[in-house]
Amino acid sequence: MNFKTSILLENERLYVQPLEIKHFNDLKPIALNHPGLLKYSPSPFGNEENLKAYIENAISERRNQRRYPFVIFDKKLNRFTGSTSFGNISIKDKRLEIGWTWLDPKVQGTGLNKSCKHLLLQYCFDQIGFERVEFKIDSRNLQSRRAVEKIGAIFEGELRSHTLMADGFRRNTVYYSILKKEWQKLKETIFKEFNEKNY
């Protein structure tokens, strides 16, 4: 995995491209209209200053090869609708985490997240040959937990008092994963619709 390469992934519903500072104005309406969107994230959010710091930090982490952030473009709405990332990347161990995901509430429940996860998982397993994809979630975030369970991720356990939040709360973190050996079956079942559309 080359952090200097521009990873561009696309299907009929959306495309993802590297997050850059130029996307600030595209994402600003989401942050300002939905300040509680990242209430389960340790990253401050909800105003222009925090959003700019969020984007700058994400870009810095890519530069330091710790995280690869994307911006998500919804073709149906013809606008950017959120962000997601690869992180905690271990090339030696062929594993990474998909996370830092947030979406405009207007596209939640529309299938966009599933379509995006399919693109990212396909890249991880079929293109770069990784063996494991992880998902790390605040234990209180039932919506995100249900979302990863719907795409076939397996619950692995809970780490107590794991992450310090912006408000001083120490959250418990739950881990889920999908393994490469499970991917083929998921493509034929949960993600079958994408194969039929030749994504």
Stockholm file with secondary structure:
# STOCKHOLM 1.0

chainA/1-199         MNFKTSILLENERLYVQPLEIKHFNDLKPIALNHPGLLKYSPSPFGNEENLKAYIENAISERRNQRRYPFVIFDKKLNRFTGSTSFGNISIKDKRLEIGWTWLDPKVQGTGLNKSCKHLLLQYCFDQIGFERVEFKIDSRNLQSRRAVEKIGAIFEGELRSHTLMADGFRRNTVYYSILKKEWQKLKETIFKEFNEKNY
#=GR chainA/1-199 SS CCTTSCCCEECSSEEEEECCGGGHHHHHHHHHHCTTTTTTSSSCCSSHHHHHHHHHHHHHHHHTTSEEEEEEEETTTTEEEEEEEEEEEETTTTEEEEEEEEECTTTTTTTHHHHHHHHHHHIIIIISCCSEEEEEEETTCHHHHHHHHHTTCEEEEEEEEEEECTTSCEEEEEEEEEEHHHHHHHHHTTTHHHHHTTC
#=GC SS_cons         CCTTSCCCEECSSEEEEECCGGGHHHHHHHHHHCTTTTTTSSSCCSSHHHHHHHHHHHHHHHHTTSEEEEEEEETTTTEEEEEEEEEEEETTTTEEEEEEEEECTTTTTTTHHHHHHHHHHHIIIIISCCSEEEEEEETTCHHHHHHHHHTTCEEEEEEEEEEECTTSCEEEEEEEEEEHHHHHHHHHTTTHHHHHTTC
//
